[in-house]
Amino acid sequence: MDKTTLKTQVIEIESKKNFLIELLEKPNLGNLRIDVNQALEELDELMDEFHEVFPEEKK
């Protein structure tokens, strides 16, 4: 995978964060809330690491 493709895919993944946040606000998630929280935490970690490697991509 080349650098441009990697950047494009990670930025696309980052754009999905709002969906997870909106999903977390729904009252009827039940046990799924744990998985959504975990996904948000892992997404934040991924983005931190991505911005360490590609600081020019930081918003």
C-alpha positions as CSV (number, residue, x, y, z in Angstrom):
1,M,0.0,0.0,0.0
2,D,1.4,3.4,-0.9
3,K,1.5,6.5,1.3
4,T,-1.3,8.3,-0.6
5,T,-3.7,5.3,-0.4
6,L,-3.0,4.9,3.3
7,K,-3.6,8.6,4.0
8,T,-6.8,8.5,2.0
9,Q,-8.2,5.4,3.8
10,V,-7.3,6.7,7.3
11,I,-8.9,10.0,6.6
12,E,-12.0,8.3,5.4
13,I,-12.1,6.2,8.5
14,E,-11.8,9.3,10.6
15,S,-14.8,10.8,8.9
16,K,-16.9,7.9,10.3
17,K,-16.3,9.1,13.9
18,N,-19.4,11.3,14.0
19,F,-21.5,8.3,13.1
20,L,-20.2,6.4,16.1
21,I,-20.8,9.4,18.4
22,E,-24.4,9.7,17.2
23,L,-24.9,6.0,17.7
24,L,-23.6,6.3,21.2
25,E,-26.2,8.9,22.0
26,K,-29.1,6.5,21.2
27,P,-30.8,5.3,24.4
28,N,-31.5,1.8,23.3
29,L,-28.0,0.5,22.6
30,G,-27.8,-1.8,25.6
31,N,-24.6,-3.9,25.6
32,L,-23.7,-2.5,22.2
33,R,-22.7,0.7,23.9
34,I,-19.5,-1.0,25.2
35,D,-18.5,-1.9,21.6
36,V,-19.2,1.6,20.3
37,N,-17.1,3.1,23.2
38,Q,-14.3,0.7,22.4
39,A,-14.5,1.5,18.7
40,L,-14.2,5.3,19.5
41,E,-11.2,4.7,21.8
42,E,-9.4,2.7,19.1
43,L,-10.2,5.2,16.4
44,D,-8.8,8.0,18.6
45,E,-5.6,5.9,19.1
46,L,-5.4,5.2,15.4
47,M,-5.7,8.9,14.6
48,D,-3.1,9.8,17.2
49,E,-0.6,7.4,15.7
50,F,-1.5,8.5,12.2
51,H,-0.8,12.1,13.1
52,E,2.5,11.2,14.7
53,V,3.6,9.6,11.4
54,F,2.0,12.2,9.1
55,P,2.0,15.4,11.1
56,E,1.2,17.4,8.0
57,E,-2.3,15.7,7.9
58,K,-3.3,17.1,11.3
59,K,-6.4,19.2,11.1
